[in-house]
Every structure is written in C-alpha cells, then in structure tokens.
Amino acid sequence: ESIVIVLHFPHSNPRIASYPGLERGAKNQFSTFSNFITTINQKKEGIGNRNSPTQLVIPNIKNVRDLPPICLDVRQKQRISIDTLPQELKAPVPPEPSLPIRTKTVKDFQDDVEKAKSSGDWKAVHDFYTTTFDSFLEINAAFKKDASSPFNTIEDSGIDAKFVNVVYDALLNTPQDVQKSVLKGVINGLLQEWTGPRTKDDLRAYCILLQNPQFSNTSTYVIYAHLLRQIAALTEADHHFLVHWSKK
C-alpha cells in the first residue's frame, strides 16, 4: 500500500506530501475530506475476508464527512468550560440532561458475550455497543459509577474502569458489523459534542473514548485525529481533569 500524508494549513487547500519510494502518480491533492475517506474505504474493501472480527474499516457513512476539517490552530479555538464562565454567563446555560437509566452490569455483559460466541447470535451484544457509543450521554449512562453523583474532582473520575476494560477487551473479538457500529457511534458523538460548554460528563466521555483499542488500527486514524482535535481545543482546566483522571 502507498502512504499518503495530508497536510492542512489555515486558509489554504489540503496538499499532499510525497516521499521517495512511495507510490508514484498519486493525485496532487484531495479536494475534500470525503475523498480521503472514500480512498481509505476503497483500499480496505479489497483486503481479506470482511467477516473476520480482527479486521477494521472506517464505516462508509456521510457523517464522517461532516466532521470539521482538521487544522493546526485548534488552540486558538478553545471551547468554553463551565468552570471558567463568568458568573453572569452561567445562568443561561441549560442544566445537564439527566442520564438514561442503564442497569447492565459487568457480569451481564460477559454473559451476553459468552452466549453470543456459543450461539452465533450477536444481537444483544450489538445492541449494547450501538446504544452505549451513540452519544456522550449514553457513554456516561453505561460507564459512570453513580448517575446521581457529579464526580467533579480530580481524585475520582466516576468511571467504572473495570466495566470499560471488559467492554473494550471484548470489542476486537466481535463481528465486524459490531465494530463498525461503535465507530459510527463515536462519529455521531463527536458531531453532537462539537459545540457548547464542556461538562464533567463530556470529559468522562473523552477519557473513555481515548482508551478505545480500535484506534490502534491505522484505518481509524481519521476519526482518532478528530477526537484528539476536540480534546486539544479544551480549556486548561479541562485538560487538568483529564490528565489526573488518566493518570489514575
């Protein structure tokens, strides 16, 4: 496979950086982000058996193209943190939505996976992944230790780390349609959370998404780059929480 590096500069079109030994004859530029996604999908479609659970491709859906372009000046566009808002601006901010009630435990999930392996019916597992990763709200509903507690200190993130680890450990051994549904959900979540003040639930979701083992595969780097871009644009106070939570 050839390697193509897309460089984005402010106020200019994306350009291709070519290196000796790479495939020659490549197009001089990608005009849109969607062309980049299409190129990746076309290359991946011809590799191996698509039903293998260990393979991973970016879902070919239009929502990927709706993500904001990656640029080098994200630090100049920092999002607003509720903690740093002046008091007079805090009043109009709507209250955080209540988390959906999710009762599935680690054991329940492990039982579902074992049943799916023995029966070949992955519907229950697929439904769990699709629902859980559909939004930041659902991520918190599934993995927050106590939905009624704000967990707004650096000492405790409020994340059920054991549950997160079990769910991610099982993910790469699920059928490919399950893995694709997770990537689609991550894209949807990133689109939903691009604007507005940051809450501790948002930071929890970012902390959980950073651990997704799918991002070790090069085919997911475009999505991973947008996740990192959003995190880079957070305020210093938000970074402070993420660093301490990740360290623990």
C-alpha positions in Angstrom: 0.0 0.0 0.0 1.1 3.5 -0.6 1.3 6.1 2.1 -0.3 9.5 1.7 0.1 12.3 4.2 -2.4 15.1 4.0 -1.2 18.4 5.3 -3.7 21.1 6.3 -2.7 24.7 6.5 -5.0 27.6 7.6 -6.7 29.4 4.7 -5.4 27.0 2.1 -6.4 23.8 0.4 -5.0 20.5 1.7 -1.9 19.3 -0.1 -0.1 16.0 -0.5 3.4 15.5 0.8 5.2 12.9 -1.4 8.3 11.0 -0.3 10.8 8.8 -2.3 9.7 5.2 -2.5 6.0 5.9 -2.1 3.5 5.1 -4.9 4.0 7.5 -7.8 1.3 9.1 -9.8 -0.9 10.0 -6.8 -3.3 12.9 -7.2 -1.9 16.3 -6.4 -4.5 17.0 -3.7 -7.6 15.8 -2.1 -10.3 18.4 -2.7 -12.5 17.3 0.2 -12.4 15.3 3.4 -14.9 12.9 1.9 -12.5 12.0 -0.9 -9.9 11.0 1.7 -12.5 8.8 3.5 -13.6 7.2 0.1 -9.9 6.4 -0.8 -9.4 4.6 2.5 -12.6 2.7 2.2 -11.7 1.5 -1.3 -8.3 0.3 -0.3 -9.7 -1.6 2.7 -12.6 -3.3 0.9 -10.1 -5.4 -1.1 -8.2 -6.7 1.9 -9.1 -10.2 3.2 -12.3 -11.6 4.4 -14.7 -8.9 5.6 -16.3 -11.1 8.2 -13.1 -11.5 10.2 -13.5 -10.0 13.6 -9.9 -8.8 13.7 -10.3 -6.6 10.6 -11.4 -3.0 10.9 -12.5 -0.4 8.4 -13.9 3.1 8.7 -17.7 3.0 8.2 -18.6 4.4 4.9 -21.2 6.9 6.1 -21.8 10.5 5.3 -21.5 11.6 8.9 -17.7 11.2 8.7 -17.6 13.9 6.1 -19.5 16.3 8.4 -16.7 16.4 10.9 -14.9 19.8 10.9 -11.6 19.9 9.0 -8.5 19.2 11.0 -6.3 22.3 11.2 -3.2 23.5 13.1 -4.8 26.3 15.0 -7.1 24.4 17.4 -5.5 26.1 20.4 -7.0 29.4 19.1 -10.5 28.0 19.2 -10.7 26.6 22.7 -14.1 25.6 23.9 -15.7 27.1 26.9 -15.6 25.3 30.1 -18.5 25.8 32.6 -15.8 26.2 35.3 -14.3 29.2 33.6 -17.5 31.0 32.6 -18.1 34.4 34.3 -21.0 34.2 36.8 -23.3 36.3 34.7 -22.9 33.9 31.8 -23.6 30.8 33.7 -27.4 31.4 34.2 -28.4 30.9 30.5 -26.5 27.6 30.3 -29.1 24.9 30.3 -28.9 22.2 33.0 -27.2 19.0 32.2 -29.6 16.4 30.8 -30.5 13.5 33.1 -28.6 10.3 32.2 -30.6 7.4 30.9 -31.0 4.6 33.3 -28.8 1.6 32.3 -28.7 -1.4 34.6 -26.4 -3.8 32.7 -23.5 -5.0 34.9 -20.1 -6.4 34.0 -21.4 -9.9 34.6 -24.5 -9.3 32.4 -22.3 -8.1 29.6 -19.9 -11.0 29.9 -22.8 -13.5 29.9 -24.1 -11.9 26.7 -20.8 -12.2 25.0 -20.4 -15.9 26.0 -23.9 -16.7 24.8 -23.2 -14.9 21.5 -20.0 -16.9 21.0 -21.7 -20.2 21.6 -24.9 -19.4 19.6 -23.6 -17.1 16.9 -26.3 -14.6 17.7 -24.6 -11.3 18.5 -27.8 -9.2 18.6 -27.7 -8.4 22.3 -24.0 -7.5 22.2 -24.5 -5.5 19.0 -27.4 -3.5 20.6 -25.3 -2.8 23.7 -22.4 -1.4 21.7 -24.6 0.6 19.4 -26.5 2.2 22.2 -23.6 2.8 24.5 -21.4 4.6 22.0 -24.1 6.6 20.3 -23.5 9.7 22.3 -21.6 11.2 25.2 -24.7 10.9 27.3 -25.0 7.2 26.7 -21.3 6.6 27.4 -21.8 8.1 30.8 -25.0 6.2 31.4 -23.2 2.9 30.8 -19.9 3.6 32.5 -20.5 6.2 35.2 -20.4 4.6 38.6 -23.3 6.6 40.0 -25.5 8.7 37.7 -26.7 10.9 40.6 -23.2 12.0 41.6 -21.4 14.8 39.8 -17.9 13.4 40.3 -16.4 16.8 39.7 -13.0 16.4 41.5 -9.6 15.3 40.1 -9.5 12.5 42.8 -12.3 10.4 41.2 -13.4 10.4 37.6 -16.5 8.5 38.4 -15.7 6.0 35.6 -16.3 2.3 36.2 -12.8 1.3 34.9 -13.4 -2.4 35.2 -16.5 -2.2 33.0 -14.7 -0.1 30.4 -11.9 -2.6 30.3 -14.2 -5.6 29.9 -16.2 -3.9 27.1 -13.0 -2.9 25.2 -11.3 -6.2 25.7 -14.3 -7.9 24.1 -14.7 -5.4 21.2 -12.0 -6.6 18.9 -13.3 -10.1 19.1 -16.8 -9.2 17.9 -18.0 -9.4 14.3 -17.1 -6.5 12.1 -20.6 -5.1 12.0 -20.4 -4.6 15.7 -17.1 -2.9 15.5 -18.4 -0.6 12.7 -21.4 0.4 14.8 -19.0 1.6 17.5 -17.1 3.7 15.1 -20.3 5.2 13.7 -21.4 6.0 17.3 -18.1 7.7 18.0 -18.5 9.8 14.9 -22.1 10.7 16.0 -20.9 11.6 19.5 -18.1 13.8 18.2 -20.5 15.7 15.9 -23.0 16.2 18.7 -20.4 17.5 21.2 -18.6 19.8 18.9 -20.3 23.0 20.2 -21.4 24.2 23.6 -19.9 24.3 27.1 -17.9 21.3 28.4 -19.2 19.4 31.4 -17.6 16.8 33.5 -19.7 14.2 31.7 -18.2 15.3 28.5 -14.7 14.9 29.9 -15.6 11.5 31.2 -16.7 10.5 27.7 -13.4 11.8 26.2 -11.4 9.9 28.8 -13.3 6.7 27.9 -13.0 7.2 24.1 -9.3 7.7 24.3 -8.9 4.1 25.5 -10.8 2.6 22.6 -8.5 -0.2 21.2 -9.8 0.4 17.7 -7.7 3.5 17.4 -4.6 1.3 17.3 -5.6 0.4 13.7 -4.4 2.9 11.0 -7.8 2.8 9.3 -9.4 4.6 12.2 -6.8 7.4 12.4 -9.0 10.0 10.7 -11.7 9.6 13.4 -9.0 9.4 16.1 -7.5 12.7 14.8 -10.8 14.4 15.3 -11.2 13.1 18.8 -7.7 14.4 19.6 -8.5 17.7 18.0 -11.6 18.2 20.2 -9.5 17.3 23.3 -6.7 19.7 22.2 -9.3 22.5 22.0 -10.4 22.1 25.6 -9.5 24.7 28.2 -6.5 24.3 30.5 -8.9 23.5 33.4 -10.5 20.6 31.4 -7.0 19.3 30.5 -6.2 19.4 34.2 -9.0 17.0 35.0 -8.3 14.7 32.0 -4.6 14.4 33.0 -5.3 13.4 36.6 -8.1 11.0 35.6 -6.0 9.3 33.0 -3.1 9.1 35.5 -5.3 7.2 38.0 
